Amino acid sequence: MTDPLIPHLVSLHARWRQLAAQMEDPAIIGTPRYQQILRDHARLGRVVDPFIAWQAAEAERSGAEALLKDPEMRDLAREEIAEATARGEALLESIRERLATSDDAHQRNAILEIRAGIGGDEAALFAGDLARLYTQWCVPQGLRLTLLTANEGEKGGFKEITFQVTGTTRDGLGAYGLLRFENGGHRVQRVPETEAQGRVHTSAATVAVLPEAEEADVTINTADLDIDTFKASGAGGQHVNKTESAIRITHRPTGVVVACSEERSQGANKDKAMKWLRARLYEAERERLARERAATRKDAVGTGERSDRIRTYNFPQNRITDHRINWTGYSLDRYMDGGCDELLKAMAEHEKAQFLATWDGTL
């Protein structure tokens, strides 16, 4: 029985070839459209390349089956059929995984926002723990975290902290692709250091992961911006509070406000703040489109919107639970040190099943 993916993959292969032809068209080279064609061709190539390899495996299997009629070649043919079949199945599984991460955003850099929620000082400490967790997770993967802004808690941690995360992981994902499941509310249950009677307290932090947008993705009218300068505060050495190098940008049509104060120059802070603003506006549009797509699907499996509470970290039981997929692990200590791969794999499998259940062949 033919895998139901195959007709869709044949169509994607044809589209990939069309894009390749357009890339060589002198009338298109050098135009704004050309850059989008390059991105689309590369994105489709992640799926088409293993499909071409699958077609080769199928051709080998078919050729070997023709030899089964020859008694002298039968044993060799069976070995070749088994090898080609196994290779083809592995390639199809790779294609399924790549389809689930075929969204252009999965290859992009990201803006990572962490904010303390309910719980006062303990929430700020937990936000600091999350910042450490993501650093220890991302850096070994080959990603780089650059601080955009930080507001420290009175007893440690952060009331809020924001990073720009750049690079590509060893599995070929961008920063957003690695961190995409972290959006939402994170609840912690543990005994605070200041708790004399050993009672478990509950506090929370929120995490937002935004795919970084390019200028072509979001049109921003400079007339819609209010740009203010102010003196940086907090850690930063002698430079702090001497010059107004920090930048705050307000996008009046949406009310989105971003601020960056970590660089010494006003220009560098402005560049980073604009990247952050584009990411916020780009993500808002992505969420709007996701809601529209879900509304038009009869069997929608979710819109991708952020949940109020996605995960619970229970320190007394060394337990971590992701409520979206009902996954529980008893290795919270390892997880907090950046050992997140087990949960990431479970989330990716869930995402793949959701995607394939509703995929209509378009990318």
C-alpha positions as a LaTeX table, in Angstrom:
\begin{tabular}{lrrr}
\hline
Residue & $x$ (\AA) & $y$ (\AA) & $z$ (\AA) \\
\hline
Met1 & 0.00 & 0.00 & 0.00 \\
Thr2 & 1.40 & 3.37 & $-1.02$ \\
Asp3 & 2.16 & 5.74 & 1.85 \\
Pro4 & $-0.35$ & 8.66 & 1.74 \\
Leu5 & 2.57 & 11.08 & 1.98 \\
Ile6 & 3.94 & 10.12 & $-1.43$ \\
Pro7 & 1.51 & 12.08 & $-3.68$ \\
His8 & 2.12 & 15.21 & $-1.58$ \\
Leu9 & 5.88 & 14.69 & $-1.79$ \\
Val10 & 5.71 & 14.31 & $-5.57$ \\
Ser11 & 3.98 & 17.71 & $-5.74$ \\
Leu12 & 6.55 & 19.31 & $-3.42$ \\
His13 & 9.34 & 17.88 & $-5.57$ \\
Ala14 & 7.79 & 19.49 & $-8.66$ \\
Arg15 & 7.50 & 22.82 & $-6.87$ \\
Trp16 & 11.12 & 22.57 & $-5.70$ \\
Arg17 & 12.23 & 22.09 & $-9.32$ \\
Gln18 & 10.17 & 25.13 & $-10.38$ \\
Leu19 & 11.87 & 27.24 & $-7.72$ \\
Ala20 & 15.27 & 25.99 & $-8.89$ \\
Ala21 & 14.44 & 27.16 & $-12.42$ \\
Gln22 & 13.33 & 30.57 & $-11.12$ \\
Met23 & 16.62 & 30.94 & $-9.26$ \\
Glu24 & 18.38 & 30.92 & $-12.65$ \\
Asp25 & 15.96 & 33.39 & $-14.29$ \\
Pro26 & 17.80 & 36.69 & $-15.04$ \\
Ala27 & 14.50 & 38.57 & $-14.71$ \\
Ile28 & 14.16 & 37.44 & $-11.08$ \\
Ile29 & 17.79 & 37.48 & $-9.88$ \\
Gly30 & 18.44 & 40.58 & $-7.80$ \\
Thr31 & 14.78 & 41.37 & $-7.11$ \\
Pro32 & 13.22 & 41.30 & $-3.60$ \\
Arg33 & 11.31 & 38.19 & $-4.67$ \\
Tyr34 & 14.59 & 36.38 & $-5.35$ \\
Gln35 & 15.51 & 36.19 & $-1.65$ \\
Gln36 & 12.14 & 34.62 & $-0.84$ \\
Ile37 & 12.62 & 32.08 & $-3.63$ \\
Leu38 & 16.01 & 31.14 & $-2.17$ \\
Arg39 & 14.48 & 30.65 & 1.28 \\
Asp40 & 11.56 & 28.60 & $-0.08$ \\
His41 & 13.88 & 26.42 & $-2.16$ \\
Ala42 & 16.12 & 25.72 & 0.84 \\
Arg43 & 13.11 & 25.02 & 3.08 \\
Leu44 & 11.58 & 22.56 & 0.59 \\
Gly45 & 15.00 & 21.02 & 0.05 \\
Arg46 & 15.02 & 19.71 & 3.64 \\
Val47 & 12.07 & 17.51 & 2.64 \\
Val48 & 12.84 & 16.92 & $-1.03$ \\
Asp49 & 16.43 & 15.73 & $-0.53$ \\
Pro50 & 15.43 & 12.66 & 1.53 \\
Phe51 & 12.49 & 12.09 & $-0.83$ \\
Ile52 & 14.90 & 11.85 & $-3.78$ \\
Ala53 & 16.93 & 9.36 & $-1.73$ \\
Trp54 & 13.71 & 7.44 & $-0.99$ \\
Gln55 & 12.92 & 7.28 & $-4.70$ \\
Ala56 & 16.38 & 5.79 & $-5.31$ \\
Ala57 & 15.79 & 3.21 & $-2.58$ \\
Glu58 & 12.44 & 2.32 & $-4.13$ \\
Ala59 & 14.07 & 1.91 & $-7.54$ \\
Glu60 & 16.65 & $-0.45$ & $-6.01$ \\
Arg61 & 13.93 & $-2.45$ & $-4.28$ \\
Ser62 & 11.90 & $-2.73$ & $-7.48$ \\
Gly63 & 14.98 & $-3.84$ & $-9.42$ \\
Ala64 & 15.79 & $-6.48$ & $-6.82$ \\
Glu65 & 12.22 & $-7.81$ & $-6.90$ \\
Ala66 & 12.61 & $-8.46$ & $-10.60$ \\
Leu67 & 15.50 & $-10.82$ & $-9.77$ \\
Leu68 & 13.38 & $-13.03$ & $-7.49$ \\
Lys69 & 12.37 & $-15.10$ & $-10.53$ \\
Asp70 & 16.01 & $-16.13$ & $-11.03$ \\
Pro71 & 16.81 & $-19.06$ & $-8.67$ \\
Glu72 & 20.52 & $-18.19$ & $-8.65$ \\
Met73 & 19.88 & $-14.56$ & $-7.71$ \\
Arg74 & 16.98 & $-15.09$ & $-5.31$ \\
Asp75 & 18.92 & $-15.00$ & $-2.02$ \\
Leu76 & 20.91 & $-11.92$ & $-3.04$ \\
Ala77 & 17.74 & $-10.25$ & $-4.25$ \\
Arg78 & 16.02 & $-10.84$ & $-0.90$ \\
Glu79 & 18.94 & $-9.24$ & 0.92 \\
Glu80 & 18.83 & $-6.21$ & $-1.39$ \\
Ile81 & 15.05 & $-5.92$ & $-0.97$ \\
Ala82 & 15.34 & $-6.01$ & 2.82 \\
Glu83 & 18.13 & $-3.40$ & 2.83 \\
Ala84 & 16.36 & $-1.04$ & 0.40 \\
Thr85 & 13.05 & $-1.40$ & 2.26 \\
Ala86 & 14.66 & $-0.57$ & 5.62 \\
Arg87 & 16.48 & 2.41 & 4.11 \\
Gly88 & 13.26 & 3.65 & 2.51 \\
Glu89 & 11.30 & 3.40 & 5.77 \\
Ala90 & 14.02 & 5.30 & 7.62 \\
Leu91 & 13.96 & 8.02 & 4.96 \\
Leu92 & 10.17 & 8.35 & 5.20 \\
Glu93 & 10.42 & 8.74 & 8.96 \\
Ser94 & 13.05 & 11.43 & 8.47 \\
Ile95 & 10.72 & 13.16 & 6.02 \\
Arg96 & 7.87 & 13.09 & 8.56 \\
Glu97 & 10.09 & 14.71 & 11.15 \\
Arg98 & 11.27 & 17.37 & 8.71 \\
Leu99 & 7.71 & 18.11 & 7.60 \\
Ala100 & 6.73 & 18.85 & 11.19 \\
Thr101 & 9.55 & 21.40 & 11.40 \\
Ser102 & 9.17 & 22.80 & 7.89 \\
Asp103 & 7.79 & 26.14 & 9.05 \\
Asp104 & 10.27 & 28.82 & 8.02 \\
Ala105 & 10.31 & 30.05 & 11.63 \\
His106 & 12.00 & 26.83 & 12.82 \\
Gln107 & 15.21 & 27.89 & 11.08 \\
Arg108 & 15.27 & 31.39 & 12.53 \\
Asn109 & 17.01 & 33.05 & 15.42 \\
Ala110 & 14.81 & 33.81 & 18.41 \\
Ile111 & 14.00 & 36.34 & 21.08 \\
Leu112 & 13.64 & 34.64 & 24.48 \\
Glu113 & 11.67 & 36.54 & 27.13 \\
Ile114 & 11.44 & 35.29 & 30.73 \\
Arg115 & 9.29 & 37.10 & 33.29 \\
Ala116 & 8.60 & 36.39 & 36.95 \\
Gly117 & 4.92 & 35.80 & 37.70 \\
Ile118 & 3.09 & 35.19 & 40.95 \\
Gly119 & 5.28 & 34.43 & 43.94 \\
Gly120 & 7.28 & 37.59 & 44.59 \\
Asp121 & 10.98 & 37.01 & 45.31 \\
Glu122 & 10.67 & 33.25 & 44.76 \\
Ala123 & 9.21 & 33.85 & 41.29 \\
Ala124 & 12.16 & 36.08 & 40.42 \\
Leu125 & 14.57 & 33.39 & 41.63 \\
Phe126 & 12.75 & 30.83 & 39.49 \\
Ala127 & 12.98 & 33.13 & 36.45 \\
Gly128 & 16.72 & 33.25 & 37.11 \\
Asp129 & 16.82 & 29.45 & 37.26 \\
Leu130 & 15.05 & 29.28 & 33.88 \\
Ala131 & 17.56 & 31.72 & 32.39 \\
Arg132 & 20.37 & 29.46 & 33.61 \\
Leu133 & 18.56 & 26.36 & 32.32 \\
Tyr134 & 18.18 & 27.76 & 28.82 \\
Thr135 & 21.79 & 28.92 & 28.75 \\
Gln136 & 23.06 & 25.48 & 29.74 \\
Trp137 & 20.77 & 23.86 & 27.20 \\
Cys138 & 21.37 & 26.13 & 24.23 \\
Val139 & 25.11 & 26.75 & 24.37 \\
Pro140 & 26.17 & 23.07 & 24.00 \\
Gln141 & 23.75 & 22.86 & 21.06 \\
Gly142 & 25.81 & 25.52 & 19.27 \\
Leu143 & 23.57 & 28.50 & 19.99 \\
Arg144 & 24.62 & 31.88 & 21.38 \\
Leu145 & 22.64 & 33.93 & 23.90 \\
Thr146 & 23.06 & 37.70 & 23.84 \\
Leu147 & 21.49 & 39.67 & 26.68 \\
Leu148 & 19.02 & 42.34 & 25.54 \\
Thr149 & 17.63 & 43.51 & 28.86 \\
Ala150 & 17.55 & 42.40 & 32.49 \\
Asn151 & 15.68 & 43.59 & 35.56 \\
Glu152 & 17.08 & 41.88 & 38.63 \\
Gly153 & 15.00 & 40.71 & 41.59 \\
Glu154 & 15.57 & 42.17 & 45.04 \\
Lys155 & 16.84 & 38.86 & 46.41 \\
Gly156 & 18.35 & 37.48 & 43.22 \\
Gly157 & 17.06 & 36.12 & 39.98 \\
Phe158 & 15.19 & 38.37 & 37.59 \\
Lys159 & 11.87 & 40.13 & 37.44 \\
Glu160 & 12.39 & 39.89 & 33.71 \\
Ile161 & 15.25 & 39.03 & 31.37 \\
Thr162 & 15.41 & 38.88 & 27.58 \\
Phe163 & 17.94 & 37.26 & 25.25 \\
Gln164 & 18.57 & 37.19 & 21.55 \\
Val165 & 19.37 & 33.55 & 20.69 \\
Thr166 & 21.27 & 32.95 & 17.46 \\
Gly167 & 22.83 & 30.08 & 15.55 \\
Thr168 & 21.94 & 26.59 & 14.32 \\
Thr169 & 21.79 & 23.44 & 16.43 \\
Arg170 & 23.64 & 20.23 & 15.67 \\
Asp171 & 20.29 & 18.88 & 14.34 \\
Gly172 & 19.97 & 21.74 & 11.88 \\
Leu173 & 17.33 & 23.76 & 13.74 \\
Gly174 & 17.46 & 27.46 & 14.37 \\
Ala175 & 17.13 & 28.88 & 17.87 \\
Tyr176 & 13.35 & 29.18 & 17.53 \\
Gly177 & 13.13 & 25.57 & 16.37 \\
Leu178 & 14.88 & 24.37 & 19.52 \\
Leu179 & 13.00 & 26.60 & 21.96 \\
Arg180 & 9.56 & 26.60 & 20.34 \\
Phe181 & 7.91 & 24.43 & 23.01 \\
Glu182 & 8.84 & 26.77 & 25.88 \\
Asn183 & 6.09 & 29.34 & 25.24 \\
Gly184 & 3.71 & 29.65 & 28.18 \\
Gly185 & 3.42 & 29.56 & 31.95 \\
His186 & 5.96 & 27.62 & 34.03 \\
Arg187 & 4.94 & 26.75 & 37.61 \\
Val188 & 7.42 & 25.78 & 40.32 \\
Gln189 & 6.71 & 23.98 & 43.60 \\
Arg190 & 9.53 & 24.02 & 46.13 \\
Val191 & 10.61 & 25.17 & 49.59 \\
Pro192 & 12.03 & 28.71 & 49.34 \\
Glu193 & 15.34 & 29.39 & 51.08 \\
Thr194 & 13.54 & 31.92 & 53.28 \\
Glu195 & 10.90 & 29.38 & 54.42 \\
Ala196 & 11.76 & 28.52 & 58.04 \\
Gln197 & 9.08 & 25.84 & 58.47 \\
Gly198 & 9.92 & 23.89 & 55.32 \\
Arg199 & 6.59 & 24.49 & 53.59 \\
Val200 & 6.33 & 24.06 & 49.83 \\
His201 & 5.40 & 27.24 & 47.99 \\
Thr202 & 4.08 & 27.65 & 44.47 \\
Ser203 & 5.25 & 30.43 & 42.19 \\
Ala204 & 5.46 & 30.95 & 38.46 \\
Ala205 & 7.23 & 32.53 & 35.53 \\
Thr206 & 6.20 & 33.07 & 31.93 \\
Val207 & 8.33 & 32.39 & 28.89 \\
Ala208 & 7.86 & 33.77 & 25.38 \\
Val209 & 9.90 & 32.57 & 22.42 \\
Leu210 & 9.59 & 34.73 & 19.32 \\
Pro211 & 11.06 & 33.91 & 15.89 \\
Glu212 & 13.31 & 36.74 & 14.82 \\
Ala213 & 11.89 & 38.58 & 11.83 \\
Glu214 & 13.70 & 40.06 & 8.88 \\
Glu215 & 12.93 & 43.51 & 7.56 \\
Ala216 & 11.08 & 41.99 & 4.60 \\
Asp217 & 8.75 & 40.08 & 6.96 \\
Val218 & 7.36 & 43.09 & 8.80 \\
Thr219 & 6.71 & 46.57 & 7.48 \\
Ile220 & 7.30 & 49.16 & 10.19 \\
Asn221 & 6.51 & 52.78 & 9.49 \\
Thr222 & 9.02 & 54.90 & 11.38 \\
Ala223 & 6.30 & 57.51 & 11.83 \\
Asp224 & 4.48 & 54.99 & 14.05 \\
Leu225 & 7.40 & 54.75 & 16.47 \\
Asp226 & 8.16 & 56.68 & 19.63 \\
Ile227 & 11.87 & 56.30 & 20.40 \\
Asp228 & 13.09 & 57.40 & 23.81 \\
Thr229 & 16.57 & 57.34 & 25.34 \\
Phe230 & 17.32 & 56.88 & 29.02 \\
Lys231 & 20.15 & 55.99 & 31.35 \\
Ala232 & 20.77 & 52.31 & 31.94 \\
Ser233 & 20.43 & 50.94 & 35.46 \\
Gly234 & 21.61 & 47.79 & 37.19 \\
Ala235 & 24.78 & 45.84 & 36.56 \\
Gly236 & 27.10 & 47.38 & 34.02 \\
Gly237 & 30.09 & 48.93 & 35.73 \\
Gln238 & 31.21 & 52.52 & 35.39 \\
His239 & 29.28 & 53.08 & 32.17 \\
Val240 & 25.90 & 52.80 & 33.91 \\
Asn241 & 23.93 & 55.99 & 34.55 \\
Lys242 & 26.49 & 58.24 & 32.85 \\
Thr243 & 25.05 & 58.41 & 29.32 \\
Glu244 & 21.59 & 57.94 & 27.88 \\
Ser245 & 22.53 & 54.98 & 25.71 \\
Ala246 & 19.48 & 52.83 & 26.54 \\
Ile247 & 16.65 & 52.79 & 23.99 \\
Arg248 & 12.91 & 52.34 & 24.42 \\
Ile249 & 10.74 & 51.95 & 21.31 \\
Thr250 & 6.95 & 52.14 & 21.36 \\
His251 & 4.95 & 50.94 & 18.35 \\
Arg252 & 1.84 & 53.08 & 18.66 \\
Pro253 & $-0.55$ & 51.06 & 16.42 \\
Thr254 & $-0.14$ & 47.93 & 18.55 \\
Gly255 & 1.09 & 49.33 & 21.86 \\
Val256 & 4.12 & 47.02 & 21.80 \\
Val257 & 7.03 & 48.42 & 23.82 \\
Val258 & 10.60 & 47.12 & 23.77 \\
Ala259 & 13.71 & 48.45 & 25.50 \\
Cys260 & 17.38 & 47.55 & 25.28 \\
Ser261 & 20.12 & 48.81 & 27.58 \\
Glu262 & 22.88 & 46.23 & 27.55 \\
Glu263 & 25.12 & 47.76 & 24.89 \\
Arg264 & 27.36 & 50.77 & 25.45 \\
Ser265 & 26.30 & 52.55 & 22.28 \\
Gln266 & 22.89 & 53.98 & 21.58 \\
Gly267 & 23.03 & 52.71 & 18.00 \\
Ala268 & 23.70 & 49.12 & 19.04 \\
Asn269 & 20.85 & 49.22 & 21.55 \\
Lys270 & 18.52 & 50.63 & 18.89 \\
Asp271 & 19.44 & 47.87 & 16.41 \\
Lys272 & 18.71 & 45.17 & 18.98 \\
Ala273 & 15.49 & 46.85 & 20.08 \\
Met274 & 14.27 & 47.00 & 16.46 \\
Lys275 & 14.98 & 43.27 & 16.02 \\
Trp276 & 13.00 & 42.60 & 19.17 \\
Leu277 & 10.12 & 44.78 & 17.96 \\
Arg278 & 10.02 & 43.04 & 14.58 \\
Ala279 & 9.95 & 39.67 & 16.33 \\
Arg280 & 7.02 & 40.73 & 18.54 \\
Leu281 & 5.02 & 42.00 & 15.55 \\
Tyr282 & 5.93 & 39.00 & 13.38 \\
Glu283 & 4.83 & 36.56 & 16.08 \\
Ala284 & 1.53 & 38.42 & 16.56 \\
Glu285 & 0.81 & 37.99 & 12.84 \\
Arg286 & 1.82 & 34.30 & 12.95 \\
Glu287 & $-0.59$ & 33.70 & 15.83 \\
Arg288 & $-3.40$ & 35.50 & 13.99 \\
Leu289 & $-2.88$ & 33.34 & 10.90 \\
Ala290 & $-2.71$ & 30.18 & 13.05 \\
Arg291 & $-6.08$ & 31.03 & 14.59 \\
Glu292 & $-7.59$ & 31.56 & 11.15 \\
Arg293 & $-6.23$ & 28.23 & 9.87 \\
Ala294 & $-7.52$ & 26.38 & 12.92 \\
Ala295 & $-10.95$ & 27.96 & 12.53 \\
Thr296 & $-11.22$ & 26.65 & 8.98 \\
Arg297 & $-10.20$ & 23.08 & 9.84 \\
Lys298 & $-12.97$ & 20.78 & 10.95 \\
Asp299 & $-10.67$ & 18.66 & 13.11 \\
Ala300 & $-8.30$ & 21.34 & 14.35 \\
Val301 & $-5.83$ & 20.02 & 16.90 \\
Gly302 & $-4.81$ & 23.40 & 18.29 \\
Thr303 & $-3.79$ & 26.87 & 17.24 \\
Gly304 & $-0.36$ & 27.07 & 18.79 \\
Glu305 & $-1.42$ & 29.82 & 21.15 \\
Arg306 & 0.31 & 30.06 & 24.50 \\
Ser307 & $-1.26$ & 28.21 & 27.40 \\
Asp308 & $-1.64$ & 29.71 & 30.89 \\
Arg309 & 0.29 & 26.81 & 32.37 \\
Ile310 & 2.31 & 24.43 & 30.27 \\
Arg311 & 4.66 & 22.87 & 32.80 \\
Thr312 & 5.15 & 22.19 & 36.50 \\
Tyr313 & 8.51 & 21.81 & 38.22 \\
Asn314 & 8.13 & 19.95 & 41.55 \\
Phe315 & 11.46 & 20.05 & 43.38 \\
Pro316 & 10.55 & 17.94 & 46.46 \\
Gln317 & 9.59 & 15.06 & 44.15 \\
Asn318 & 12.31 & 15.80 & 41.53 \\
Arg319 & 9.40 & 15.75 & 39.07 \\
Ile320 & 8.73 & 17.72 & 35.90 \\
Thr321 & 5.34 & 17.53 & 34.17 \\
Asp322 & 4.36 & 18.97 & 30.81 \\
His323 & 0.58 & 19.39 & 30.88 \\
Arg324 & 0.14 & 19.71 & 27.11 \\
Ile325 & 1.09 & 16.09 & 26.44 \\
Asn326 & 0.64 & 14.64 & 29.95 \\
Trp327 & 4.35 & 13.82 & 30.11 \\
Thr328 & 6.05 & 13.30 & 33.48 \\
Gly329 & 9.70 & 12.69 & 34.24 \\
Tyr330 & 11.55 & 12.23 & 37.51 \\
Ser331 & 14.81 & 13.84 & 36.51 \\
Leu332 & 14.15 & 17.50 & 37.31 \\
Asp333 & 17.66 & 17.98 & 38.64 \\
Arg334 & 19.16 & 16.91 & 35.31 \\
Tyr335 & 16.61 & 18.97 & 33.40 \\
Met336 & 17.47 & 22.16 & 35.33 \\
Asp337 & 21.11 & 21.63 & 34.33 \\
Gly338 & 20.15 & 21.73 & 30.65 \\
Gly339 & 19.32 & 18.05 & 30.10 \\
Cys340 & 16.13 & 18.80 & 28.19 \\
Asp341 & 16.43 & 16.36 & 25.29 \\
Glu342 & 14.03 & 13.71 & 26.62 \\
Leu343 & 11.14 & 16.17 & 26.97 \\
Leu344 & 12.05 & 17.85 & 23.68 \\
Lys345 & 11.81 & 14.47 & 21.92 \\
Ala346 & 8.40 & 13.77 & 23.46 \\
Met347 & 7.12 & 17.20 & 22.45 \\
Ala348 & 8.49 & 16.79 & 18.92 \\
Glu349 & 6.73 & 13.42 & 18.53 \\
His350 & 3.47 & 15.00 & 19.66 \\
Glu351 & 3.94 & 17.91 & 17.27 \\
Lys352 & 4.69 & 15.53 & 14.39 \\
Ala353 & 1.53 & 13.50 & 15.03 \\
Gln354 & $-0.58$ & 16.66 & 15.15 \\
Phe355 & 0.96 & 18.02 & 11.96 \\
Leu356 & 0.57 & 14.83 & 9.94 \\
Ala357 & $-3.03$ & 14.36 & 11.11 \\
Thr358 & $-4.06$ & 17.60 & 9.44 \\
Trp359 & $-1.43$ & 18.16 & 6.72 \\
Asp360 & $-2.96$ & 18.96 & 3.35 \\
Gly361 & 0.26 & 18.79 & 1.35 \\
Thr362 & 1.08 & 22.50 & 1.41 \\
Leu363 & 4.25 & 23.97 & 2.84 \\
\hline
\end{tabular}
